[in-house]
Amino acid sequence: MRIFAPHKVIKEKTAVRDDTTQKWGVIYNPKAGTRKVQKRWKEIKAYMDRRGVAYDYVQSEGFGSVERLAGILANNGYRTIVVVGGDGALNDAINGIMHSEATDKRGIAIGIIPNGIGNDFAKYWGISMEYQQAVDCIIGNRRRRIDVGTCQYYDGQKHCTRYFLNATNIGLGARIVKINDQAKRFWGVKYVSYFMALLALIFERKLFRVHLKINGEHIRGRVMTICIGNAWGYGQVPSAVPYNGWLDVSVIYRPELRQLWPGLWMLIRGRILNHKVVRPYRTQHVQVLRAQNAAVDLDGRLLPRHFPLNIGILHEAVTLIIPN
């Protein structure tokens, strides 16, 4: 692991110091596929320096390192942790903070400087894709307590908990995330990866045999995809808000080919819940008892299939810095 810190080296274990409570702990996660890794960071760093920001920073070097680095920052007493990355990096950071030994996790403010492909959670809050405005937003320090989704399962050896901010997808939604990620890594081009994901939606309308329990109701059958959203869930749960203590769920059955294009249009327009093949729910707890051969992802991070899953919500569990 390379550690970059303009003011001091961040160690794995150290006592909380007053100076860390005043500084930002910045995690830079380079955008996949880009050849301008250091150029992008130098621009962000130069702007923060001009704005007089006090910070230390670390750079991730691979899958999983953002989670570990966020945990280190939280354990070292940083009260503002800034993620320069996309939805996946933000998910890793939330998990690092929530699994850390920090005594007041709700008091750690999370800032976002978008640097990913989708950046859906940042877009939900109206955080600018331009790094100057995103930095100014964090300097403004307007804070909002937000909910965190939880996904609990047994991996064969121990009970595990993973956290999410945007959504958990099961079935085709998670499959599209996997195809999108693979295409992004191979091509390094945003629109090519989206096109490959769209082809999957058209030609891979596979059904999965599922058994869910929502609000005491047992739901059994063959479905195409399930979205359990804390925020807008990539458009699949457009009514979800990450501060009301509830999860929105959309269960999407297989559309006929003639229903596919209207469905895509309704998804883009935020009206997917009106589609004939969609059943919406609002709840605080979902049990996924079975989802045969279905992929699972949390905020774009694929989860090994371990059913049953117990998915819940922690109300106002973390603090986010949002635009004024």
Buried (B, 14 or more C-beta within 10 A) or exposed (E): EEBBBEEEEBEEEBEEEEEBEEBBBBBBBBBBBEEEEEEBBEEBBEBBEEEEBEBBBBBBBEEEBBBBBBBBBBBBBBBBBBBBBBBBBBBBBBBBBBBBEBEEBBEBBBBBBBBBBBBBBBBBBEBBEEBBEBBBBBBEEEBBEBBBBBBBBEEEEEEEEBBBBBBBBBBBBBBBBBBBBEBBEEBBEBEBBBBBBBEBBEEEBBBBEBBBBBEEEEBEEEBBBBBBBBBBBBBBBBBBBBBBEBBBBBBBBBBEEEBBEEBBEBBEEEBBBEBEBBBBBBBEEBBBBBBEEBBBBBBBBBBEBBBBBBBBBBEBBBBBBBBE
